[in-house]
Amino acid sequence: MTDPLIREVFLAFWKVHILHHAKERPVYGQWMLEELGRHGFSLSPGTLYPLLARMEGHGWLKGRREPGASIKARREYVLTKQGARALTRIRKQLEELHREVVLDEKEESES
């Protein structure tokens, strides 16, 4: 991940995307790789899994495996209360940013 745009900006987009989907249902790594791919993001498991672990470390996600499953079994992530609060704050900021960056740009180009 040497591209500074990816490192500095897209990484945050991925986190928001993960929180959004974890609010809807439990998510797991391979599905998130495919979902992010559908949106034009190409990232490796070596990027995604540490990201999920950091998000869990922040208390935004809770990882779980089926009882008695091996350490290599699929791990699902669910949104925690703290993660839901973070997502609410992020959505408010995204709304403001969208108004300023996207809608203002649209209005300027129409004038």
C-alpha positions as CSV (number, residue, x, y, z in Angstrom):
1,M,0.0,0.0,0.0
2,T,2.4,2.7,-1.2
3,D,-0.2,4.9,-2.9
4,P,-0.7,7.8,-0.4
5,L,-4.3,8.3,-1.5
6,I,-5.1,4.7,-0.6
7,R,-3.2,4.9,2.7
8,E,-4.6,8.3,3.8
9,V,-8.1,8.4,2.4
10,F,-9.4,5.1,1.1
11,L,-8.6,3.3,4.2
12,A,-11.1,5.5,6.1
13,F,-13.7,4.8,3.4
14,W,-13.2,1.0,3.9
15,K,-13.7,1.4,7.6
16,V,-17.0,3.3,7.1
17,H,-18.1,0.7,4.6
18,I,-17.4,-2.1,7.1
19,L,-19.2,-0.4,9.9
20,H,-22.2,0.2,7.6
21,H,-22.5,-3.4,6.7
22,A,-21.8,-4.7,10.2
23,K,-24.8,-2.7,11.3
24,E,-27.0,-4.6,8.8
25,R,-25.7,-8.1,9.6
26,P,-22.6,-9.9,10.7
27,V,-19.8,-9.6,8.2
28,Y,-16.7,-11.7,7.5
29,G,-13.5,-11.0,5.7
30,Q,-14.0,-12.8,2.4
31,W,-17.4,-11.2,1.9
32,M,-16.0,-7.8,2.7
33,L,-13.2,-8.2,0.2
34,E,-15.8,-9.1,-2.4
35,E,-18.1,-6.2,-1.4
36,L,-15.3,-3.6,-1.4
37,G,-14.3,-5.1,-4.8
38,R,-17.8,-4.4,-6.2
39,H,-17.2,-0.7,-5.3
40,G,-13.9,-0.6,-7.2
41,F,-11.6,-1.2,-4.2
42,S,-9.0,-3.9,-4.6
43,L,-7.4,-4.9,-1.3
44,S,-5.7,-8.0,-0.1
45,P,-6.5,-10.1,2.9
46,G,-3.2,-8.9,4.4
47,T,-4.7,-5.4,4.4
48,L,-8.3,-6.2,5.4
49,Y,-7.7,-8.6,8.3
50,P,-5.4,-6.3,10.3
51,L,-8.0,-3.5,9.6
52,L,-10.8,-5.6,11.1
53,A,-8.5,-6.4,14.1
54,R,-7.9,-2.7,14.7
55,M,-11.6,-1.9,14.4
56,E,-12.2,-4.6,17.0
57,G,-9.4,-3.2,19.2
58,H,-11.2,0.2,19.1
59,G,-14.3,-1.6,20.3
60,W,-16.3,-0.9,17.1
61,L,-16.7,-4.5,16.1
62,K,-16.9,-7.8,18.0
63,G,-15.4,-10.8,16.3
64,R,-16.9,-14.3,16.9
65,R,-16.6,-17.8,15.8
66,E,-18.9,-20.7,16.1
67,P,-18.5,-22.4,19.5
68,G,-15.9,-25.2,19.2
69,A,-14.6,-23.9,15.8
70,S,-10.9,-24.0,15.0
71,I,-8.8,-20.9,15.1
72,K,-8.8,-20.8,11.3
73,A,-12.6,-21.0,11.1
74,R,-14.5,-18.0,9.6
75,R,-14.7,-15.1,12.0
76,E,-17.8,-13.0,11.8
77,Y,-17.9,-9.4,13.0
78,V,-20.9,-7.6,14.5
79,L,-21.3,-3.9,15.2
80,T,-21.0,-3.0,18.9
81,K,-22.9,-0.2,20.7
82,Q,-19.7,1.8,20.5
83,G,-19.4,1.0,16.8
84,A,-23.0,2.1,16.3
85,R,-22.2,5.4,18.0
86,A,-19.1,5.9,15.9
87,L,-21.2,5.2,12.7
88,T,-23.8,7.7,13.7
89,R,-21.1,10.4,14.2
90,I,-19.4,9.4,10.9
91,R,-22.7,9.7,9.0
92,K,-23.3,13.2,10.3
93,Q,-19.9,14.3,9.2
94,L,-20.3,12.5,5.8
95,E,-23.6,14.4,5.3
96,E,-21.9,17.7,6.0
97,L,-18.9,16.8,3.8
98,H,-21.2,15.6,1.0
99,R,-23.1,18.9,1.1
100,E,-19.9,20.9,0.9
101,V,-17.8,18.9,-1.5
102,V,-20.4,17.2,-3.8
103,L,-23.5,19.5,-3.8
104,D,-21.5,22.8,-3.8
105,E,-19.4,21.5,-6.7
106,K,-22.6,20.5,-8.6
107,E,-24.2,23.9,-8.0
108,E,-21.0,25.7,-9.2
109,S,-20.9,23.7,-12.4
110,E,-24.6,24.4,-13.1
111,S,-24.0,28.2,-12.8
